[in-house]
Every structure is written in structure tokens, then in C-alpha cells.
Amino acid sequence: RFPPGYAVPPHYHPAAEHVTVVDGVLSLGMGADTNRGRLHVLRSGRSIVAPANMVHHASTTQGATLQISSRGPFQVTYVNRRDDPRL
């Protein structure tokens, strides 16, 4: 679950990621450029696949509940190391 105003900085995964919006609205962009004019807006029931190693980012203004699935080990690599909340 993403609370209102939440954003995930540009990152990628070693395997394809399938994202389904269960509730709310998610804005998803491909590439490291977070220009809001290039976002895909996904509403409840919609889904998208980010191919393996494709840099992408996400945000929500009102909040969203997502179902995320992938094959193999799931790993997140941030484009900018300082964006990694685990560090």
C-alpha cells in the first residue's frame, strides 16, 4: 500500500515486474526522467509490465494498493544510490 503523496524513485529489477492497481491511482513512468508529462496513469483494475532492467518510477497523489509480481529473486536497484532507503 502506498499512502497519498508517496513516490518511488527511478529503479530497476533483474526480472520483469507486473504491477496491478487493486485500488486507487498510480502514476508510472519509464526511464530515469521523472518528468510528470510522461507518466502513465493507472486506475483500479489496470496493470502494466516493466521489462527486466527497464528503469521506471512511480508515484501516487491519492494513495494506491498494488499487487506486484515477478519471477525469480526480486531485487530493487536504484539509479541514484542516495535514493535507496536501505542505506
C-alpha positions in Angstrom: 0.0 0.0 0.0 1.2 3.4 -1.0 0.0 6.4 1.1 -1.1 9.6 -0.6 2.0 11.6 -1.8 4.2 8.5 -2.0 6.9 8.2 -4.7 9.3 5.5 -5.7 12.5 7.0 -7.3 13.9 5.6 -10.6 14.9 2.0 -10.2 15.0 -1.4 -12.0 14.8 -5.1 -11.4 16.7 -8.1 -12.9 13.3 -9.7 -13.9 10.1 -8.3 -15.4 7.7 -6.8 -12.9 3.9 -7.0 -13.3 2.1 -4.2 -11.4 -1.7 -4.2 -11.0 -3.6 -1.4 -9.3 -6.0 -3.0 -6.9 -7.3 0.3 -5.5 -6.5 4.0 -6.1 -4.4 5.6 -8.8 -0.8 5.1 -9.7 1.4 7.2 -12.0 4.2 5.2 -13.6 7.0 6.4 -15.8 9.6 4.6 -17.8 13.2 5.8 -17.7 15.2 7.9 -15.3 13.5 11.2 -16.2 10.7 11.9 -13.7 9.0 14.5 -15.9 5.4 14.2 -14.9 4.2 14.9 -18.5 5.5 11.4 -19.5 3.6 9.4 -16.9 1.1 6.6 -17.5 -1.8 6.9 -15.1 -3.2 3.6 -14.0 -6.5 3.4 -12.2 -8.1 0.5 -10.2 -8.0 -2.8 -12.2 -5.3 -1.7 -14.7 -1.9 -3.2 -15.0 1.4 -2.8 -16.7 4.6 -4.8 -17.1 8.0 -3.2 -16.6 10.5 -5.3 -18.6 13.6 -6.7 -16.9 16.3 -4.0 -16.4 13.9 -1.2 -17.6 14.3 1.9 -15.4 11.0 3.1 -14.0 9.5 5.2 -11.3 6.1 5.5 -9.6 4.0 7.9 -7.6 0.6 8.4 -6.2 -1.2 11.6 -5.1 -4.2 9.9 -3.5 -2.8 6.6 -2.5 -2.9 3.1 -4.1 -3.0 -0.5 -3.2 -0.9 -2.6 -5.6 -0.3 -6.2 -6.5 3.3 -6.7 -7.7 4.6 -10.0 -9.1 7.8 -11.2 -10.7 9.7 -14.4 -11.3 12.9 -15.3 -9.6 14.6 -13.3 -6.9 13.1 -9.9 -6.6 15.7 -7.2 -6.3 15.5 -3.4 -6.4 18.4 -1.3 -7.8 18.0 2.5 -7.6 19.5 4.6 -10.3 20.8 7.1 -7.8 22.3 5.2 -4.8 21.2 8.0 -2.4 17.6 7.2 -3.2 17.9 3.7 -1.7 16.1 3.8 1.7 18.0 0.7 2.8 21.3 2.6 3.0 
